[in-house]
Amino acid sequence: MADEYSRFADMYDRLLNPFLSHIRNKTTEMIRAENIHAILDMGCGTGEQVEQLKQAGVNAFGVDLSAAMLGQALKKNRANPTCCRADASITPFGNHAFDACLFSFALHEKTSRMRQSILNEALRVTREDGWFITVDFNPSPVSSVAQRLTLGGIHWVERMAGRDHYRCYRSFMDQDGLNGLHRNFPLTLVRAVPILRGNGAIMFFRKTG
């Protein structure tokens, strides 16, 4: 299977960090506030969030299928790498190995079937009363010019990522984005913080089954 990120993995952080750094900071702050000790970033990409969590004292690991993106992650910490190449729907970790699983802009780019497989795997590796932490796009009524402009920018970026990527994004949004997760899985929404001018959210779900 072709690596869709191979074309721009070396530019990914430079292009997106200006837009994502404050979201990652907020995510780390919220994770620390919940006293989460061990977390798996499912779709860790270049490992930026994993490294930030480790620096904050969290025992963070990551999996991703893109060799190109993981190559960038390895450059960040060659001495103690904690990101590995694996299919997020079939990870090498044991049952209930983590306090939480994190999905940071990883769900919207997957097909509905793959999203379901990944979330089922997260249920397996997360402890019984653990956390699902999602950071992604989320549909909401457009209430300002700034929100509309941001939404237009998101659509442009998703289109530029390729036809299949954009198709998955549209499917994700049509299924109510992050709002739909707790309706289809044994999860209870505990906290939600809007991001991207209201076009996305950081959501903390408790695993309830």
Sequence and secondary structure as in RCSB ss.txt:
>XXXX:A:sequence
MADEYSRFADMYDRLLNPFLSHIRNKTTEMIRAENIHAILDMGCGTGEQVEQLKQAGVNAFGVDLSAAMLGQALK
KNRANPTCCRADASITPFGNHAFDACLFSFALHEKTSRMRQSILNEALRVTREDGWFITVDFNPSPVSSVAQRLT
LGGIHWVERMAGRDHYRCYRSFMDQDGLNGLHRNFPLTLVRAVPILRGNGAIMFFRKTG
>XXXX:A:secstr
   TTTTTHHHHHHHHHHHHHHHHHHHHHHHHHTT  EEEEET TTSHHHHHHHHTT EEEEEES HHHHHHHHH
H SSS  EEE  TTS S  TT EEEEEEES STTS HHHHHHHHHHHHHHEEEEEEEEEEEE      SHHHHHH
HHHHHHHHHHT HHHHHHHHHHHHTTGGGGHHHHSSEEEEEEEEEGGGTEEEEEEEE  
